[in-house]
């Protein structure tokens, strides 16, 4: 998956809000670690909902989603499991 680091809203411009409005983003993985990034997270979540963009808060969750999409594209049936069960399986 091709990825690019983008500034959060409080970090400068062009930032994630600008890029979402321009239609430049297909998926967001937002990890929050400071007070300002938590505040930005609320605005980012509002924007991804507005523009109907997939949103994840951890790399592991995004990886699980990518694996499931890959499986669906091959035509294989998915087995219903909890996210924790999928993540605990050996790679």
C-alpha positions, 0 to 999 in steps of 0.5 A, spaced: 500 500 500 502 506 497 502 511 503 504 518 505 505 522 511 501 528 512 501 534 517 495 533 522 491 540 522 495 543 528 502 541 524 502 546 518 499 546 511 497 543 507 495 538 512 490 532 512 484 537 512 486 540 506 488 534 502 481 530 504 477 537 502 481 536 495 479 528 494 487 526 495 486 521 500 483 514 500 484 512 507 486 515 514 490 512 519 491 517 525 495 515 531 494 520 536 500 521 542 499 528 544 494 533 546 494 537 540 493 531 536 487 528 540 484 535 538 486 534 531 483 527 531 476 530 533 476 534 526 479 529 522 474 524 524 469 529 522 472 530 516 473 522 514 465 521 516 463 527 511 467 525 505 466 517 507 473 515 507 475 509 511 479 511 518 483 507 522 486 509 529 492 503 529 496 500 524 494 493 526 487 495 525 489 498 518 493 491 516 487 487 518 482 491 514 487 490 508 488 483 509 480 482 509 480 486 502 485 482 499 482 475 501 475 478 498 478 480 492 481 473 491 474 470 491 475 466 498 470 466 503 471 470 510 471 466 516 468 470 522 472 471 527 474 477 532 479 482 530 483 480 536 483 473 533 485 475 526 491 479 529 493 473 533 494 469 528 501 468 525 503 472 519 
